[in-house]
Amino acid sequence: MASITIRRLDESTKTQLRIRAAHNRRSMEEEARAILREALATDAQPDVHLVDMIQRHFKKVGGIELQLPKRGSIRKPPRFGTE
């Protein structure tokens, strides 16, 4: 297993971790592992695409339907330097 060292942890955070660990009847180290596991498990959303997130967001308000204009044919590209 890997090890990690956290430097410059302020005293209030350390105290909160110690209190939370005691409340859960765990060591501070085990409490930190549990917090990391929980935080990383909730962030793991495989293959979430921006379009899907936007659609979910706007689905709450009913969404909108846009009428897109018809596309015309593609014009011929300009020819430079030849006649």
C-alpha positions in Angstrom: 0.0 0.0 0.0 1.1 3.6 -0.7 1.8 6.2 2.0 1.1 9.9 1.9 2.3 12.8 4.1 0.3 15.9 4.5 2.4 18.9 5.4 1.3 22.4 6.6 -2.1 21.2 7.9 -3.5 23.9 10.1 -4.3 23.1 13.7 -8.1 23.6 13.4 -8.3 21.1 10.6 -6.2 18.6 12.6 -8.5 19.2 15.6 -11.6 18.6 13.6 -10.1 15.4 12.1 -9.2 14.2 15.6 -12.8 14.9 16.9 -14.4 13.3 13.9 -12.1 10.2 14.3 -13.0 9.9 17.9 -16.7 10.3 17.2 -16.4 7.4 14.6 -14.2 5.4 16.9 -11.3 5.4 14.5 -7.7 6.6 14.4 -7.0 9.9 12.7 -5.2 8.0 10.0 -8.2 5.7 9.3 -10.6 8.7 9.4 -8.5 10.5 6.8 -8.5 7.3 4.6 -12.3 7.1 5.0 -12.7 10.8 4.1 -10.6 10.4 1.0 -12.4 7.2 -0.1 -15.8 8.8 0.3 -14.7 12.0 -1.5 -13.2 10.2 -4.5 -16.1 7.7 -4.8 -18.6 10.5 -5.2 -16.5 12.2 -7.9 -16.1 9.1 -10.0 -18.6 9.7 -12.9 -17.4 7.7 -15.9 -18.1 9.2 -19.4 -20.0 12.3 -18.3 -20.1 14.6 -21.3 -20.8 18.3 -21.3 -23.9 17.9 -23.5 -25.4 15.4 -21.1 -24.8 17.7 -18.2 -26.4 20.6 -20.0 -29.4 18.5 -21.0 -29.9 17.4 -17.4 -29.6 20.9 -16.2 -32.2 22.3 -18.5 -34.6 19.4 -18.3 -35.6 20.7 -14.9 -37.0 23.9 -16.5 -38.7 22.0 -19.4 -36.1 22.7 -22.0 -36.7 24.5 -25.3 -37.1 23.5 -28.9 -35.3 25.5 -31.4 -36.3 25.7 -35.0 -33.1 25.5 -37.0 -33.0 27.1 -40.5 -32.6 24.8 -43.5 -29.1 24.5 -44.8 -28.4 25.4 -48.4 -26.0 23.7 -50.7 -22.3 24.2 -50.1 -20.8 26.9 -52.3 -17.8 26.3 -54.4 -14.5 27.4 -52.9 -12.8 30.5 -54.4 -9.9 29.9 -56.8 -7.0 32.2 -56.2 -4.4 33.0 -58.9 -6.0 31.0 -61.7 -8.3 32.2 -64.4 
